[in-house]
Amino acid sequence: MHTPVLLDQVIKALEIVKDGLYIDATYGEGGYSQAILERGGKVLGLDLDQDQITKGLDDIVLVQGNFGDIEKIAKENNFFPVDGVVFDLGLSMKQISQSGRGFSFKKLNEPLDMRMSLKTEMTAKYLLNHLSETELYEVFARNSEEINSQKIAREIVIKRQIKKLDIVANLINCIDSAIGEPDNNVYKRIFQALRIQVNEEFENLKNGLLGATKIIKEKGKIAVVTFHSLEDRIVKKFSKFPGLKLLNKKPIVNRRGRSFEKSAKLRLIVKDIL
Ligand SMILES: C[S@@+](CC[C@H](N)C(=O)[O-])C[C@H]1O[C@@H](n2cnc3c(N)ncnc32)[C@H](O)[C@@H]1O
């Protein structure tokens, strides 16, 4: 069982009540779900990736689905109104190291797939080989704010005329040619930007937060753990909607977060009386 970095802080903030209803919107390996069940809460676990929900915990409703559809999924399963929702964004270590879908810049022979759900039609390979230079630049700049986005987009368009990009090594090769030397931070940002695009992560987050407010009780809490400053910005902006408030002005931060990211940030949104 995986222990998420901000587990204690999230569980404390959610103030789990016995027989209360909670949605773990990013089930993964079930770290939050297990902690909620141990405290007597009831859990609906949700994950976009079918491979993440093969081993369910006892007494849990487990659904393969997109948290962008959280309202619909909760209603279909007659699991609402809920006391709390937790979103732990991004990928699990298992997905990065074992999925074989090209999420990590270190797995040179993996295909440039990057889909969290194999039901998604878009792949990183399609984007890299079909978007125009401007479109590629926009994907990189918008999703990662990488300063070399323009040069990298240009290099991809030049290199793909000779041979289509197919595996991770091909993209690394384009980045190296564009920036002149290997740089893990640039690789990380470009890979993350592509993954965000393939899986429409920012749109899903906005829809997921909105959906969560529709199925949560008054005074219910939404805990969101982000690993990306642009995601944190979306959460912060969302919390300013009427009827919502942030429990802490500043996010709770874990600087020892996953090695491939700077830090994990926890924000807590509470549904106030409208
Ligand atoms: C950081 S991991 C969660 C780890 C989890 N808290 C644990 O204890 O193992 C993020 C999970 O969210 C899932 N995910 C990402 N986007 C999703 C979405 N739009 N809808 C549902 N699940 C999603 C990923 O497939 C991954 O399993």
The ligand as a Gaussian input file, in Angstrom:
#p B3LYP/6-31G(d) Opt

LIG

0 1
 C       -0.852000      10.627000      -7.363000
 S       -1.812000       9.274000      -7.844000
 C       -2.813000       8.989000      -6.456000
 C       -2.157000       8.183000      -5.408000
 C       -3.119000       7.734000      -4.337000
 N       -3.540000       8.817000      -3.495000
 C       -2.512000       6.602000      -3.520000
 O       -2.605000       6.632000      -2.295000
 O       -1.968000       5.688000      -4.117000
 C       -2.968000       9.987000      -8.930000
 C       -3.981000       9.029000      -9.461000
 O       -5.009000       9.806000     -10.047000
 C       -5.432000       9.185000     -11.228000
 N       -6.041000      10.222000     -12.060000
 C       -5.427000      11.224000     -12.700000
 N       -6.327000      11.977000     -13.357000
 C       -7.537000      11.445000     -13.103000
 C       -8.863000      11.787000     -13.484000
 N       -9.126000      12.824000     -14.300000
 N       -9.876000      11.047000     -13.006000
 C       -9.644000       9.991000     -12.185000
 N       -8.401000       9.610000     -11.812000
 C       -7.355000      10.328000     -12.253000
 C       -4.167000       8.567000     -11.797000
 O       -4.469000       7.510000     -12.687000
 C       -3.451000       8.097000     -10.538000
 O       -3.786000       6.774000     -10.217000

